[in-house]
Amino acid sequence: MASMKKATTLKLNYEFRRVYSKGSSGVSPFFVVYARPNRSCRNRLGVTVSTKLGKAVVRNRIRRRLREVYRLAQGSMKQGYDVVLVGRRRALAAPYSELERAFRRTCETLELWEP
């Protein structure tokens, strides 16, 4: 079985807090993107979804969709950033292409997208 390369992730609470407080943010109807330069040559991703959005199954589905949008966009993004995606309820029912478009637009406003 071919192994897929794991995305580098943010896991610790202080890493998330640092991105929220010192980073810049962009908003779409489906999620909020926070980004902050890190000192490495690669991006790190954190995904959070509030417990208000539903039970674990619902939150995990939103998380998976957002992680996949990010994974496919990775090649077109500038490197060296910590990126946190905060899922919103609309991300659950939105068509996938809509999520991709919104992610690209939000990254462009944050200047994370390679021209």
C-alpha positions in Angstrom: 0.0 0.0 0.0 1.5 3.4 -1.0 1.7 5.7 1.9 0.5 9.3 1.6 2.8 12.0 2.9 1.3 13.4 6.2 0.6 17.1 6.3 2.6 18.8 9.1 0.0 19.8 11.7 -0.4 22.2 14.6 -1.4 20.2 17.7 -0.7 22.2 20.7 -3.0 24.8 22.2 -0.3 27.5 22.4 0.5 27.1 18.7 -3.2 27.8 17.9 -3.4 30.7 20.3 -0.2 32.2 18.8 -1.7 32.0 15.2 -5.0 33.6 16.4 -3.4 36.5 18.3 -0.4 37.3 16.0 -1.6 36.1 12.7 -3.8 37.7 10.0 -7.3 36.3 9.2 -9.5 36.0 6.2 -13.2 35.1 6.3 -15.5 33.1 4.0 -19.0 31.8 4.6 -17.6 28.3 5.2 -14.5 28.9 7.4 -12.1 31.4 8.8 -8.5 31.2 7.8 -5.8 32.4 10.2 -2.2 32.6 9.0 1.1 33.5 10.5 4.6 33.1 9.1 6.6 30.4 10.9 10.4 29.9 10.7 10.3 26.8 8.6 10.2 26.2 4.9 6.8 24.4 5.0 3.3 25.1 6.0 1.6 23.6 9.1 -2.1 23.2 9.3 -4.5 23.2 12.3 -8.2 22.6 11.9 -10.8 23.4 14.6 -14.6 23.1 14.6 -16.7 24.3 17.5 -18.8 21.8 19.5 -21.7 24.0 18.8 -21.8 22.7 15.2 -22.9 19.3 16.2 -21.8 15.9 17.5 -18.4 14.4 16.8 -19.5 12.8 13.5 -20.6 16.2 12.1 -17.5 18.0 13.3 -15.2 15.3 12.0 -16.8 15.5 8.6 -16.3 19.2 8.4 -12.7 18.7 9.6 -12.0 16.1 6.9 -13.5 18.3 4.1 -11.4 21.3 5.2 -8.2 19.2 5.5 -8.8 17.8 2.0 -9.3 21.3 0.5 -6.1 22.4 2.1 -4.2 19.3 0.9 -5.1 19.8 -2.7 -4.3 23.6 -2.5 -0.9 23.0 -0.8 1.0 23.0 -4.1 -0.3 26.5 -5.1 0.4 28.1 -1.7 3.4 30.0 -0.4 5.4 28.0 2.1 6.5 28.9 5.6 3.2 29.6 7.3 1.1 28.2 10.2 -2.4 28.0 8.9 -5.5 27.5 11.1 -8.9 26.7 9.5 -11.9 27.2 11.7 -14.9 25.4 10.3 -18.4 26.9 10.1 -21.7 25.1 9.8 -22.1 25.9 6.1 -18.9 23.9 5.3 -20.9 20.7 5.9 -23.5 21.1 3.1 -21.4 23.2 0.7 -20.5 21.7 -2.6 -16.8 20.7 -2.6 -16.0 23.0 -5.6 -17.4 25.9 -3.6 -15.1 25.2 -0.6 -12.1 25.1 -3.0 -13.1 28.4 -4.5 -13.6 30.0 -1.1 -10.3 28.7 0.2 -8.5 30.1 -2.8 -10.1 33.5 -2.6 -9.4 33.7 1.2 -5.8 32.7 0.7 -5.4 35.3 -2.1 -6.7 38.1 0.3 -4.1 36.9 2.9 -1.4 36.8 0.2 -0.8 33.1 0.8 -1.4 32.1 -2.8 1.5 31.8 -5.3 0.6 34.1 -8.3 
